[in-house]
């Protein structure tokens, strides 16, 4: 039987490098050279530091458009509206699909979706090419009467988590009077690892970080986070503030990149392009 190989690094590879950078490769509790005495695989600080380093790495790579973090051609079938009219909006969230009348448990957004990049649509089952959808710069237009296409979409909060409780990012639509299949391209979140102290169920030698050639960055990041924490009674306040500013910059940069995907234009005088009537019978905004 052929040997299965992968170019993704294991957690063991990362942690061996962490101990190298920390000068902690001595034999540990089981007298095995390299398992360390400070930052062992079962030290309670390891998984929080490792997951923080992974989140930080993903954020930075998303902000430069890493293709590893992009999912495409994800198809979701949306039912026809349960209600129509100028005040009706529908949404697709992690909790399900609100059809303008009822919140249905399915369909729902992919569990690894952070935010969408682009959408296309097709009337469900007609086998015709998908038609690009657009994000109006002023939000969803008024719908005098829903039609046979969605045409526009908006990514924002306000979706319902549970009855009577607001919150949740969602894809918002005016909706359509026929079932629509949407095709989503989106930024994805990747694996976060659970290894609760003190049970440690993870096998580090068989658990992979799904990003090629990232082991040195992760090891240096983890080594820095742990070393700084144990170098004194508390980390310097200025150092924490620097990390805070860097994390905020990454979040702001992600929002800015999202805004750049909307086709902004100067609204002409006497124009109602962004809040006018919705045609609903043609896959092109008029």
ZADO-1210 file (C-alpha; in nm, 4 decimals, padded with zeros to 6 digits):
<atoms>
<atom x="00.0000" y="00.0000" z="00.0000" code="UNK" pos="1"/>
<atom x="00.1440" y="00.3414" z="-00.0931" code="UNK" pos="2"/>
<atom x="00.2368" y="00.5781" z="00.1875" code="UNK" pos="3"/>
<atom x="00.0055" y="00.8785" z="00.2229" code="UNK" pos="4"/>
<atom x="00.2013" y="01.2012" z="00.2439" code="UNK" pos="5"/>
<atom x="00.1011" y="01.5638" z="00.2867" code="UNK" pos="6"/>
<atom x="00.2788" y="01.8957" z="00.2566" code="UNK" pos="7"/>
<atom x="00.0785" y="02.0380" z="00.5485" code="UNK" pos="8"/>
<atom x="00.2734" y="02.0637" z="00.8748" code="UNK" pos="9"/>
<atom x="00.1654" y="01.8702" z="01.1803" code="UNK" pos="10"/>
<atom x="00.1187" y="02.0265" z="01.5216" code="UNK" pos="11"/>
<atom x="00.4128" y="01.8137" z="01.6316" code="UNK" pos="12"/>
<atom x="00.6367" y="01.9794" z="01.3706" code="UNK" pos="13"/>
<atom x="00.5263" y="02.3221" z="01.4891" code="UNK" pos="14"/>
<atom x="00.5755" y="02.2440" z="01.8578" code="UNK" pos="15"/>
<atom x="00.9179" y="02.0859" z="01.8009" code="UNK" pos="16"/>
<atom x="01.0229" y="02.4151" z="01.6393" code="UNK" pos="17"/>
<atom x="00.8673" y="02.6148" z="01.9255" code="UNK" pos="18"/>
<atom x="01.0850" y="02.4279" z="02.1746" code="UNK" pos="19"/>
<atom x="01.3890" y="02.4841" z="01.9543" code="UNK" pos="20"/>
<atom x="01.3332" y="02.8607" z="01.9513" code="UNK" pos="21"/>
<atom x="01.2751" y="02.8589" z="02.3283" code="UNK" pos="22"/>
<atom x="01.5820" y="02.6455" z="02.4008" code="UNK" pos="23"/>
<atom x="01.3485" y="02.3907" z="02.5614" code="UNK" pos="24"/>
<atom x="01.4315" y="02.0665" z="02.3800" code="UNK" pos="25"/>
<atom x="01.5458" y="01.8748" z="02.6875" code="UNK" pos="26"/>
<atom x="01.3944" y="01.5449" z="02.7949" code="UNK" pos="27"/>
<atom x="01.0710" y="01.5913" z="02.9868" code="UNK" pos="28"/>
<atom x="00.8291" y="01.3882" z="03.1971" code="UNK" pos="29"/>
<atom x="00.8787" y="01.0683" z="02.9939" code="UNK" pos="30"/>
<atom x="01.2579" y="01.1158" z="02.9572" code="UNK" pos="31"/>
<atom x="01.2175" y="01.1601" z="02.5816" code="UNK" pos="32"/>
<atom x="01.4663" y="01.4097" z="02.4339" code="UNK" pos="33"/>
<atom x="01.2903" y="01.7040" z="02.2691" code="UNK" pos="34"/>
<atom x="00.9619" y="01.6897" z="02.4596" code="UNK" pos="35"/>
<atom x="01.0629" y="01.9883" z="02.6702" code="UNK" pos="36"/>
<atom x="01.0174" y="02.0911" z="03.0298" code="UNK" pos="37"/>
<atom x="00.8403" y="02.4256" z="02.9907" code="UNK" pos="38"/>
<atom x="00.6422" y="02.4209" z="02.6662" code="UNK" pos="39"/>
<atom x="00.5357" y="02.0581" z="02.6388" code="UNK" pos="40"/>
<atom x="00.2520" y="01.9418" z="02.4154" code="UNK" pos="41"/>
<atom x="00.0367" y="01.9132" z="02.7281" code="UNK" pos="42"/>
<atom x="00.1251" y="02.2462" z="02.8870" code="UNK" pos="43"/>
<atom x="-00.1969" y="02.4435" z="02.9523" code="UNK" pos="44"/>
<atom x="-00.0625" y="02.7510" z="02.7709" code="UNK" pos="45"/>
<atom x="00.0117" y="02.5680" z="02.4448" code="UNK" pos="46"/>
<atom x="-00.3315" y="02.5422" z="02.2800" code="UNK" pos="47"/>
<atom x="-00.4401" y="02.9007" z="02.3591" code="UNK" pos="48"/>
<atom x="-00.1102" y="03.0311" z="02.2181" code="UNK" pos="49"/>
<atom x="-00.1233" y="02.7994" z="01.9167" code="UNK" pos="50"/>
<atom x="-00.4815" y="02.8908" z="01.8279" code="UNK" pos="51"/>
<atom x="-00.4059" y="03.2616" z="01.8751" code="UNK" pos="52"/>
<atom x="-00.1111" y="03.2288" z="01.6363" code="UNK" pos="53"/>
<atom x="-00.3253" y="03.0438" z="01.3805" code="UNK" pos="54"/>
<atom x="-00.6025" y="03.3063" z="01.3949" code="UNK" pos="55"/>
<atom x="-00.3459" y="03.5843" z="01.3566" code="UNK" pos="56"/>
<atom x="-00.1885" y="03.4092" z="01.0564" code="UNK" pos="57"/>
<atom x="-00.5264" y="03.3552" z="00.8865" code="UNK" pos="58"/>
<atom x="-00.6217" y="03.7210" z="00.9324" code="UNK" pos="59"/>
<atom x="-00.2986" y="03.8439" z="00.7792" code="UNK" pos="60"/>
<atom x="-00.3258" y="03.6044" z="00.4846" code="UNK" pos="61"/>
<atom x="-00.6901" y="03.6956" z="00.4185" code="UNK" pos="62"/>
<atom x="-00.5892" y="04.0608" z="00.4027" code="UNK" pos="63"/>
<atom x="-00.3519" y="03.9870" z="00.1155" code="UNK" pos="64"/>
<atom x="-00.6021" y="03.7648" z="-00.0655" code="UNK" pos="65"/>
<atom x="-00.4516" y="03.4218" z="-00.0001" code="UNK" pos="66"/>
<atom x="-00.6268" y="03.1709" z="-00.2330" code="UNK" pos="67"/>
<atom x="-00.5967" y="02.9021" z="00.0354" code="UNK" pos="68"/>
<atom x="-00.8657" y="03.0836" z="00.2341" code="UNK" pos="69"/>
<atom x="-01.1125" y="03.1220" z="-00.0565" code="UNK" pos="70"/>
<atom x="-01.4008" y="02.8856" z="-00.1321" code="UNK" pos="71"/>
<atom x="-01.5867" y="02.9065" z="-00.4636" code="UNK" pos="72"/>
<atom x="-01.8752" y="02.7485" z="-00.6552" code="UNK" pos="73"/>
<atom x="-02.0703" y="02.6751" z="-00.3379" code="UNK" pos="74"/>
<atom x="-02.4334" y="02.6299" z="-00.4448" code="UNK" pos="75"/>
<atom x="-02.7304" y="02.6960" z="-00.2167" code="UNK" pos="76"/>
<atom x="-03.0963" y="02.6588" z="-00.3174" code="UNK" pos="77"/>
<atom x="-03.3223" y="02.9339" z="-00.1823" code="UNK" pos="78"/>
<atom x="-03.6998" y="02.8817" z="-00.1815" code="UNK" pos="79"/>
<atom x="-03.9441" y="03.1351" z="-00.3205" code="UNK" pos="80"/>
<atom x="-04.0543" y="03.4139" z="-00.0885" code="UNK" pos="81"/>
<atom x="-04.3086" y="03.3359" z="00.1766" code="UNK" pos="82"/>
<atom x="-04.4271" y="03.6977" z="00.1557" code="UNK" pos="83"/>
<atom x="-04.3920" y="03.9781" z="-00.0957" code="UNK" pos="84"/>
<atom x="-04.4218" y="04.3549" z="-00.0901" code="UNK" pos="85"/>
<atom x="-04.2144" y="04.6727" z="-00.0679" code="UNK" pos="86"/>
<atom x="-04.1090" y="04.6164" z="00.2954" code="UNK" pos="87"/>
<atom x="-04.0021" y="04.2522" z="00.2551" code="UNK" pos="88"/>
<atom x="-03.6396" y="04.1456" z="00.2840" code="UNK" pos="89"/>
<atom x="-03.5093" y="03.7913" z="00.3151" code="UNK" pos="90"/>
<atom x="-03.1814" y="03.6663" z="00.4564" code="UNK" pos="91"/>
<atom x="-02.9541" y="03.3620" z="00.4662" code="UNK" pos="92"/>
<atom x="-02.7552" y="03.3143" z="00.7872" code="UNK" pos="93"/>
<atom x="-02.5849" y="03.0436" z="00.9924" code="UNK" pos="94"/>
<atom x="-02.9230" y="02.9856" z="01.1606" code="UNK" pos="95"/>
<atom x="-03.1211" y="02.9269" z="00.8394" code="UNK" pos="96"/>
<atom x="-03.3172" y="03.1121" z="00.5733" code="UNK" pos="97"/>
<atom x="-03.5809" y="03.3762" z="00.6444" code="UNK" pos="98"/>
<atom x="-03.8146" y="03.3808" z="00.3430" code="UNK" pos="99"/>
<atom x="-03.9875" y="03.7064" z="00.4355" code="UNK" pos="100"/>
<atom x="-04.2392" y="03.5270" z="00.6550" code="UNK" pos="101"/>
<atom x="-04.0747" y="03.2292" z="00.8292" code="UNK" pos="102"/>
<atom x="-03.7249" y="03.1470" z="00.9535" code="UNK" pos="103"/>
<atom x="-03.6497" y="02.8019" z="00.8109" code="UNK" pos="104"/>
<atom x="-03.3749" y="02.5811" z="00.9579" code="UNK" pos="105"/>
<atom x="-03.2450" y="02.5102" z="00.6075" code="UNK" pos="106"/>
<atom x="-03.0804" y="02.6210" z="00.3888" code="UNK" pos="107"/>
<atom x="-02.8088" y="02.8031" z="00.5814" code="UNK" pos="108"/>
<atom x="-02.4701" y="02.9608" z="00.5199" code="UNK" pos="109"/>
<atom x="-02.1622" y="02.7345" z="00.5150" code="UNK" pos="110"/>
<atom x="-02.0237" y="02.6938" z="00.8651" code="UNK" pos="111"/>
<atom x="-01.6757" y="02.8122" z="00.7592" code="UNK" pos="112"/>
<atom x="-01.7940" y="03.1301" z="00.5828" code="UNK" pos="113"/>
<atom x="-01.6491" y="03.4509" z="00.7256" code="UNK" pos="114"/>
<atom x="-01.7872" y="03.6839" z="00.4589" code="UNK" pos="115"/>
<atom x="-01.8905" y="03.6550" z="00.0924" code="UNK" pos="116"/>
<atom x="-01.6824" y="03.7898" z="-00.1959" code="UNK" pos="117"/>
<atom x="-01.9259" y="03.7559" z="-00.4857" code="UNK" pos="118"/>
<atom x="-02.2597" y="03.5968" z="-00.5719" code="UNK" pos="119"/>
<atom x="-02.4215" y="03.4659" z="-00.8891" code="UNK" pos="120"/>
<atom x="-02.7731" y="03.3320" z="-00.9385" code="UNK" pos="121"/>
<atom x="-02.9761" y="03.0911" z="-01.1476" code="UNK" pos="122"/>
<atom x="-03.3431" y="03.0015" z="-01.1414" code="UNK" pos="123"/>
<atom x="-03.3300" y="02.6631" z="-00.9695" code="UNK" pos="124"/>
<atom x="-03.3296" y="02.3724" z="-01.2122" code="UNK" pos="125"/>
<atom x="-03.3247" y="02.5654" z="-01.5414" code="UNK" pos="126"/>
<atom x="-02.9601" y="02.4685" z="-01.6179" code="UNK" pos="127"/>
<atom x="-02.8880" y="02.8105" z="-01.7699" code="UNK" pos="128"/>
<atom x="-02.5628" y="02.9977" z="-01.6974" code="UNK" pos="129"/>
<atom x="-02.5354" y="03.1731" z="-01.3620" code="UNK" pos="130"/>
<atom x="-02.5913" y="03.5500" z="-01.3751" code="UNK" pos="131"/>
<atom x="-02.3724" y="03.7826" z="-01.1642" code="UNK" pos="132"/>
<atom x="-02.5432" y="03.9652" z="-00.8788" code="UNK" pos="133"/>
<atom x="-02.4419" y="04.3104" z="-00.7524" code="UNK" pos="134"/>
<atom x="-02.4066" y="04.4922" z="-00.4202" code="UNK" pos="135"/>
<atom x="-02.5795" y="04.8310" z="-00.4383" code="UNK" pos="136"/>
<atom x="-02.3759" y="05.0987" z="-00.2649" code="UNK" pos="137"/>
<atom x="-02.6829" y="05.2293" z="-00.0852" code="UNK" pos="138"/>
<atom x="-02.8154" y="04.8947" z="00.0344" code="UNK" pos="139"/>
<atom x="-03.1077" y="04.6935" z="-00.0997" code="UNK" pos="140"/>
<atom x="-03.3552" y="04.8793" z="-00.3230" code="UNK" pos="141"/>
<atom x="-03.7260" y="04.9031" z="-00.2515" code="UNK" pos="142"/>
<atom x="-03.9228" y="04.6128" z="-00.3946" code="UNK" pos="143"/>
<atom x="-04.2632" y="04.7142" z="-00.5274" code="UNK" pos="144"/>
<atom x="-04.3097" y="04.3572" z="-00.6423" code="UNK" pos="145"/>
<atom x="-04.0648" y="04.0685" z="-00.6151" code="UNK" pos="146"/>
<atom x="-03.9717" y="03.9116" z="-00.9481" code="UNK" pos="147"/>
<atom x="-03.8067" y="03.6008" z="-01.0857" code="UNK" pos="148"/>
<atom x="-03.4491" y="03.7048" z="-01.0009" code="UNK" pos="149"/>
<atom x="-03.2776" y="03.8239" z="-00.6835" code="UNK" pos="150"/>
<atom x="-03.0409" y="04.0573" z="-00.8722" code="UNK" pos="151"/>
<atom x="-02.8863" y="04.2251" z="-00.5638" code="UNK" pos="152"/>
<atom x="-02.7434" y="04.1230" z="-00.2284" code="UNK" pos="153"/>
<atom x="-02.6058" y="04.2831" z="00.0852" code="UNK" pos="154"/>
<atom x="-02.3842" y="04.1470" z="00.3644" code="UNK" pos="155"/>
<atom x="-02.4745" y="04.2908" z="00.7029" code="UNK" pos="156"/>
<atom x="-02.5878" y="04.2073" z="01.0538" code="UNK" pos="157"/>
<atom x="-02.9360" y="04.1935" z="01.1962" code="UNK" pos="158"/>
<atom x="-03.0235" y="03.8291" z="01.1382" code="UNK" pos="159"/>
<atom x="-03.2068" y="03.6575" z="01.4231" code="UNK" pos="160"/>
<atom x="-03.0243" y="03.4036" z="01.6381" code="UNK" pos="161"/>
<atom x="-03.3278" y="03.2961" z="01.8414" code="UNK" pos="162"/>
<atom x="-03.6814" y="03.4231" z="01.8830" code="UNK" pos="163"/>
<atom x="-03.6700" y="03.7774" z="02.0142" code="UNK" pos="164"/>
<atom x="-03.2887" y="03.8067" z="01.9973" code="UNK" pos="165"/>
<atom x="-03.1108" y="04.0071" z="01.7279" code="UNK" pos="166"/>
<atom x="-02.7637" y="03.9731" z="01.5839" code="UNK" pos="167"/>
<atom x="-02.5739" y="03.7681" z="01.3309" code="UNK" pos="168"/>
<atom x="-02.4204" y="03.8503" z="00.9949" code="UNK" pos="169"/>
<atom x="-02.6233" y="03.7381" z="00.6965" code="UNK" pos="170"/>
<atom x="-02.6742" y="03.7643" z="00.3219" code="UNK" pos="171"/>
<atom x="-02.9774" y="03.9870" z="00.2662" code="UNK" pos="172"/>
<atom x="-03.2017" y="03.9880" z="-00.0423" code="UNK" pos="173"/>
<atom x="-03.5307" y="04.1332" z="-00.1593" code="UNK" pos="174"/>
<atom x="-03.6235" y="03.7786" z="-00.2557" code="UNK" pos="175"/>
<atom x="-03.7956" y="03.6259" z="-00.5565" code="UNK" pos="176"/>
<atom x="-04.1255" y="03.4588" z="-00.6400" code="UNK" pos="177"/>
<atom x="-03.9485" y="03.1493" z="-00.7740" code="UNK" pos="178"/>
<atom x="-03.6780" y="02.9279" z="-00.6192" code="UNK" pos="179"/>
<atom x="-03.3275" y="03.0598" z="-00.6854" code="UNK" pos="180"/>
<atom x="-02.9919" y="02.8831" z="-00.6676" code="UNK" pos="181"/>
<atom x="-02.7094" y="03.1124" z="-00.5594" code="UNK" pos="182"/>
<atom x="-02.3414" y="03.0473" z="-00.6227" code="UNK" pos="183"/>
<atom x="-02.1138" y="03.1932" z="-00.3546" code="UNK" pos="184"/>
<atom x="-01.7442" y="03.2762" z="-00.3543" code="UNK" pos="185"/>
<atom x="-01.6316" y="03.3512" z="-00.0002" code="UNK" pos="186"/>
<atom x="-01.3528" y="03.3952" z="00.2493" code="UNK" pos="187"/>
<atom x="-01.3330" y="03.0918" z="00.4737" code="UNK" pos="188"/>
<atom x="-01.2157" y="03.0328" z="00.8248" code="UNK" pos="189"/>
<atom x="-00.9902" y="02.7321" z="00.8730" code="UNK" pos="190"/>
<atom x="-00.9306" y="02.4891" z="01.1544" code="UNK" pos="191"/>
<atom x="-00.9121" y="02.5865" z="01.5174" code="UNK" pos="192"/>
<atom x="-00.8043" y="02.3022" z="01.7450" code="UNK" pos="193"/>
<atom x="-00.9631" y="02.1811" z="02.0664" code="UNK" pos="194"/>
<atom x="-00.7359" y="02.0042" z="02.3138" code="UNK" pos="195"/>
<atom x="-00.8922" y="02.0703" z="02.6540" code="UNK" pos="196"/>
<atom x="-00.6664" y="02.0721" z="02.9583" code="UNK" pos="197"/>
<atom x="-00.6014" y="01.8276" z="03.1187" code="UNK" pos="198"/>
<atom x="-00.7460" y="01.5514" z="02.8925" code="UNK" pos="199"/>
<atom x="-00.5426" y="01.6273" z="02.5734" code="UNK" pos="200"/>
<atom x="-00.7226" y="01.4077" z="02.3171" code="UNK" pos="201"/>
<atom x="-00.5305" y="01.5447" z="02.0148" code="UNK" pos="202"/>
<atom x="-00.2576" y="01.3389" z="01.8511" code="UNK" pos="203"/>
<atom x="-00.0119" y="01.6127" z="01.7527" code="UNK" pos="204"/>
<atom x="00.1700" y="01.3819" z="01.5103" code="UNK" pos="205"/>
<atom x="-00.1475" y="01.3239" z="01.3078" code="UNK" pos="206"/>
<atom x="-00.3136" y="01.6678" z="01.3327" code="UNK" pos="207"/>
<atom x="-00.2361" y="01.9048" z="01.0465" code="UNK" pos="208"/>
<atom x="-00.2509" y="02.2822" z="00.9983" code="UNK" pos="209"/>
<atom x="-00.4161" y="02.3154" z="00.6540" code="UNK" pos="210"/>
<atom x="-00.1718" y="02.5699" z="00.5148" code="UNK" pos="211"/>
<atom x="00.1509" y="02.4782" z="00.3410" code="UNK" pos="212"/>
<atom x="00.4888" y="02.6044" z="00.4633" code="UNK" pos="213"/>
<atom x="00.3500" y="02.7830" z="00.7700" code="UNK" pos="214"/>
<atom x="00.5319" y="02.5934" z="01.0425" code="UNK" pos="215"/>
<atom x="00.8128" y="02.8435" z="01.0992" code="UNK" pos="216"/>
<atom x="00.5778" y="03.1403" z="01.1285" code="UNK" pos="217"/>
<atom x="00.3514" y="02.9518" z="01.3689" code="UNK" pos="218"/>
<atom x="00.6421" y="02.8250" z="01.5771" code="UNK" pos="219"/>
<atom x="00.7984" y="03.1702" z="01.6094" code="UNK" pos="220"/>
<atom x="00.4606" y="03.3254" z="01.6912" code="UNK" pos="221"/>
<atom x="00.3813" y="03.0655" z="01.9577" code="UNK" pos="222"/>
<atom x="00.7318" y="03.0883" z="02.1037" code="UNK" pos="223"/>
<atom x="00.7026" y="03.4672" z="02.1254" code="UNK" pos="224"/>
<atom x="00.3581" y="03.4623" z="02.2867" code="UNK" pos="225"/>
<atom x="00.4551" y="03.2071" z="02.5512" code="UNK" pos="226"/>
<atom x="00.8040" y="03.3474" z="02.6171" code="UNK" pos="227"/>
<atom x="00.6697" y="03.6980" z="02.6650" code="UNK" pos="228"/>
<atom x="00.4062" y="03.5730" z="02.9057" code="UNK" pos="229"/>
<atom x="00.6549" y="03.3851" z="03.1259" code="UNK" pos="230"/>
<atom x="00.9378" y="03.6384" z="03.1090" code="UNK" pos="231"/>
<atom x="00.7989" y="03.8421" z="03.3976" code="UNK" pos="232"/>
<atom x="00.5042" y="03.8752" z="03.6301" code="UNK" pos="233"/>
<atom x="00.2963" y="04.0415" z="03.3585" code="UNK" pos="234"/>
<atom x="00.3599" y="04.1351" z="02.9939" code="UNK" pos="235"/>
<atom x="00.4563" y="04.5029" z="02.9495" code="UNK" pos="236"/>
<atom x="00.1529" y="04.7233" z="02.8951" code="UNK" pos="237"/>
<atom x="00.3133" y="04.8867" z="02.5910" code="UNK" pos="238"/>
<atom x="00.3669" y="04.5452" z="02.4310" code="UNK" pos="239"/>
<atom x="00.0014" y="04.4501" z="02.4814" code="UNK" pos="240"/>
<atom x="-00.1049" y="04.7838" z="02.3329" code="UNK" pos="241"/>
<atom x="00.1113" y="04.7169" z="02.0247" code="UNK" pos="242"/>
<atom x="-00.0558" y="04.3788" z="01.9776" code="UNK" pos="243"/>
<atom x="-00.3963" y="04.5410" z="02.0252" code="UNK" pos="244"/>
<atom x="-00.3240" y="04.8005" z="01.7563" code="UNK" pos="245"/>
<atom x="-00.1953" y="04.5333" z="01.5158" code="UNK" pos="246"/>
<atom x="-00.5044" y="04.3154" z="01.5660" code="UNK" pos="247"/>
<atom x="-00.7350" y="04.6141" z="01.5160" code="UNK" pos="248"/>
<atom x="-00.5506" y="04.7107" z="01.1981" code="UNK" pos="249"/>
<atom x="-00.6028" y="04.3606" z="01.0579" code="UNK" pos="250"/>
<atom x="-00.9760" y="04.3767" z="01.1315" code="UNK" pos="251"/>
<atom x="-01.0066" y="04.7250" z="00.9792" code="UNK" pos="252"/>
<atom x="-00.8110" y="04.6166" z="00.6732" code="UNK" pos="253"/>
<atom x="-01.0480" y="04.3241" z="00.6190" code="UNK" pos="254"/>
<atom x="-01.3496" y="04.5581" z="00.6325" code="UNK" pos="255"/>
<atom x="-01.1812" y="04.7976" z="00.3884" code="UNK" pos="256"/>
<atom x="-01.1107" y="04.5150" z="00.1444" code="UNK" pos="257"/>
<atom x="-01.4761" y="04.4105" z="00.1656" code="UNK" pos="258"/>
<atom x="-01.5917" y="04.7661" z="00.0872" code="UNK" pos="259"/>
<atom x="-01.3661" y="04.7791" z="-00.2175" code="UNK" pos="260"/>
<atom x="-01.5662" y="04.4970" z="-00.3740" code="UNK" pos="261"/>
<atom x="-01.8725" y="04.7244" z="-00.4084" code="UNK" pos="262"/>
<atom x="-01.8909" y="04.9251" z="-00.7312" code="UNK" pos="263"/>
<atom x="-01.9160" y="05.2753" z="-00.5857" code="UNK" pos="264"/>
<atom x="-02.0154" y="05.5650" z="-00.8103" code="UNK" pos="265"/>
<atom x="-02.1294" y="05.9228" z="-00.7716" code="UNK" pos="266"/>
<atom x="-02.5068" y="05.9397" z="-00.7660" code="UNK" pos="267"/>
<atom x="-02.6283" y="06.1846" z="-01.0325" code="UNK" pos="268"/>
<atom x="-02.8639" y="06.4653" z="-00.9423" code="UNK" pos="269"/>
<atom x="-03.2309" y="06.3592" z="-00.9327" code="UNK" pos="270"/>
<atom x="-03.1239" y="05.9961" z="-00.9513" code="UNK" pos="271"/>
<atom x="-03.3001" y="05.7222" z="-00.7585" code="UNK" pos="272"/>
<atom x="-03.0624" y="05.4477" z="-00.8663" code="UNK" pos="273"/>
<atom x="-03.0049" y="05.3139" z="-00.5174" code="UNK" pos="274"/>
<atom x="-03.3496" y="05.3547" z="-00.3638" code="UNK" pos="275"/>
<atom x="-03.5816" y="05.3404" z="-00.6600" code="UNK" pos="276"/>
<atom x="-03.8285" y="05.0828" z="-00.7818" code="UNK" pos="277"/>
<atom x="-03.7321" y="04.7204" z="-00.8238" code="UNK" pos="278"/>
<atom x="-03.8164" y="04.5710" z="-01.1624" code="UNK" pos="279"/>
<atom x="-03.7823" y="04.2054" z="-01.0663" code="UNK" pos="280"/>
<atom x="-03.8284" y="04.0537" z="-01.4138" code="UNK" pos="281"/>
<atom x="-03.4813" y="04.0963" z="-01.5605" code="UNK" pos="282"/>
<atom x="-03.1411" y="03.9773" z="-01.4270" code="UNK" pos="283"/>
<atom x="-03.0000" y="04.3302" z="-01.4703" code="UNK" pos="284"/>
<atom x="-03.0618" y="04.6319" z="-01.2526" code="UNK" pos="285"/>
<atom x="-03.2224" y="04.9177" z="-01.4426" code="UNK" pos="286"/>
</atoms>
